[in-house]
Amino acid sequence: MEQTTGLKIVFYVWASLLLLTVSEVFLAYRSLSLEAMFILLMGLSIIKAALIIAYFMHLRYEQRSLALTLIPALGFVLIMMIAIFPDSFRLSHMRVLLQ
């Protein structure tokens, strides 16, 4: 009985990932503002990543201490990306000026 329950969960997660991917492709062809598109696609991607990490990488069944170790590291990486990302626009703008 436990085997079929596990397969059901995997199927539901797989179907959810498929639905999220289809919605991302659908949104890519909509004429939304750049900010709205970015927020929607990043939000859906974060949800997909969380599902993959939790179920297919089996982290949902790990000890809580592992999650408490990984979440601050993820937060640090995101903060560093936010801090460094604006600099990429400056470098891109400088390339255009130099050409």
C-alpha positions in Angstrom: 0.0 0.0 0.0 2.8 2.4 0.8 4.4 1.8 -2.6 1.2 3.0 -4.4 1.0 6.1 -2.2 4.6 7.0 -3.1 3.8 6.6 -6.8 0.7 8.8 -6.4 2.8 11.5 -4.8 5.4 11.3 -7.6 2.7 11.4 -10.2 1.0 14.4 -8.6 4.3 16.3 -8.4 5.2 15.4 -12.0 1.7 16.6 -13.2 2.2 19.8 -11.2 5.6 20.4 -12.8 4.1 19.8 -16.2 1.3 22.2 -15.5 3.7 24.9 -14.3 5.9 24.4 -17.3 2.9 24.7 -19.7 1.8 27.9 -17.9 5.3 29.3 -18.2 5.3 28.7 -21.9 1.8 30.2 -22.2 3.0 33.3 -20.3 6.0 33.7 -22.5 3.8 34.3 -25.5 1.6 36.9 -23.7 2.3 40.6 -24.1 3.0 41.5 -20.5 5.3 44.2 -19.2 8.9 43.1 -18.5 8.6 43.5 -14.8 5.3 41.5 -14.6 6.8 38.7 -16.9 9.9 38.5 -14.7 8.0 38.3 -11.5 5.6 35.7 -12.8 8.2 33.5 -14.4 10.6 33.7 -11.4 7.8 32.9 -9.0 6.7 29.8 -11.0 10.3 28.7 -11.4 10.9 29.0 -7.6 7.8 26.8 -7.0 9.1 24.3 -9.6 12.5 24.2 -8.0 11.0 23.7 -4.5 9.0 20.8 -5.8 12.0 19.2 -7.5 14.2 19.7 -4.4 11.6 18.4 -2.0 10.3 15.3 -3.8 12.8 14.2 -6.5 15.9 15.0 -4.5 14.2 13.6 -1.4 14.9 16.6 0.8 11.3 16.5 2.1 12.2 13.4 4.1 15.5 14.7 5.5 16.1 16.0 9.0 15.0 19.5 9.7 18.6 20.5 10.5 19.5 20.1 6.8 16.8 22.5 5.7 17.9 24.9 8.4 21.4 24.8 7.0 20.4 25.2 3.3 17.9 28.0 3.7 20.3 30.6 5.0 22.8 29.7 2.3 20.0 30.2 -0.3 19.2 33.5 1.3 22.8 34.6 1.1 23.1 33.7 -2.5 19.9 35.6 -3.4 21.1 38.7 -1.5 24.4 38.6 -3.3 22.7 38.2 -6.7 20.5 41.2 -5.9 23.5 43.2 -4.8 25.6 42.3 -7.9 22.8 42.2 -10.6 22.6 46.0 -11.1 26.3 46.1 -11.9 25.7 43.9 -15.0 23.5 46.7 -16.5 26.4 49.1 -15.9 28.8 46.8 -17.7 26.4 46.3 -20.5 25.9 50.0 -20.9 29.6 50.6 -20.9 30.1 48.0 -23.8 27.5 49.9 -25.9 29.3 53.2 -25.3 32.7 51.7 -26.2 31.5 50.4 -29.5 
